[in-house]
Amino acid sequence: MADLSRFFNNYPLIPVVAQDHATNEVLMLAFTNAEALEKTLETGDAWFWSRSRRCLWHKGETSGNVLRVVSIFASCCDDSLLYRVEPAGPACHTGAVSCFFNEIEPEG
């Protein structure tokens, strides 16, 4: 297994953007720790750290809407990751394809 410590030298959790490999649509934002990243690399499915439940979270473990990871890219500063994924259904717990559907209109 590759040394992943560089991602977690400054922060125990880092953000992960999940993007649909086929459409380029941004599906969700979640957080990972070293253990979740290792499980993602081992299994090919997206694993995250749930900040609300304070535990590892296999995306889709209850819904079946797993995210199959096609590739992973690190940001230039190694402080965030991009997962390019093949979703097996909606990414959002609301049933929406993407978690980003609440547009905020600028004033003026």
N, C-alpha and C positions, 0 to 999 in steps of 0.2 A: 504494500500500500504506500502511496506517495505521502510525503511529509506535508500535512495540511496545517501545521501549526502557524504558518505565516498569516493565515486568515484570522486567527484568533489570538494573536499576540496582544492586541490592544483592547479587544472587546470579546466577551464570551459568546455573544450573539451577533450575527451580521445579517443584513437584509438579503433576500433572494427575490428577484423578479422572475416570474414564470411567464414565458412567451410561447405562443403556439408556433411550432416549427413550420407548419404549412402556410398559415395566414399572417404571421408576424403580429397578431393581436396580443396585447398584454393581457394576461388572464388574471393574475393575482400577485400580491406581495405577501411574503411570509418571512420567517426568520429561521436561521439554521445555527446549530452549534457544531462542534467537531464530531460528536457522535452521530448526529443526523446526517451530516455530509458524508461520513464514512458509510452509513447504511444506504444512502442514495447511490454512492459509487459501487457498492457491493451488489445491490439488487436491481439497479436500473430504474427504480421507481423513486419519486420525490418523497423524501422524508424531511420533516421540519421540526422545530421546537415550538410547541404551543406555549405562548406566554401566558395565556389565560388559565390553561390547565396545568401548566408547569410540568410538561412531560413530552416525550417524543411523540410525533404525530405522523403516521403514514397517510398521506393525502389519499382520500378515497376509501379508507378502511371500513367505513360504515356505508357510504353511498355507492361505492363501486366506481366512482369517478376518479380513478387514479390518473396520475400524470407520469407517463413514461418518458424518461429523460433521454433525449437524443444527443445533446451536448451541453457542456457547462463552460461558461466564460467568466473570468474574474475581471473586476474593474481594474483600472490602472493602478490603484492604490491598494489592491487586495482587501478592500473593506466592504465589498458587496459582490454578489454573484448573479449571473443571468443563467437560468435554466431554460434551454430550448426544448420544448416538450411536445409529445403527442397526447392530447387529452382524451380520456375515455368517456367523456361526458362534460357537462357544465363544470366549470372550476369553482364557481361561487356557491356558497351554502344556500343562497336564495333560489338557486335553479337557473340563474343567469349564466350565460357563457363566460362572461368576465365579471370580476368584482368591481370593475371601473365603469359604472353606468350612471352615477350621480353627478351630472355636470354642474359646475359652479359658474354662474355667469358673472363676468366682471361688471362693476358699476360704471355707469356713464355711457 
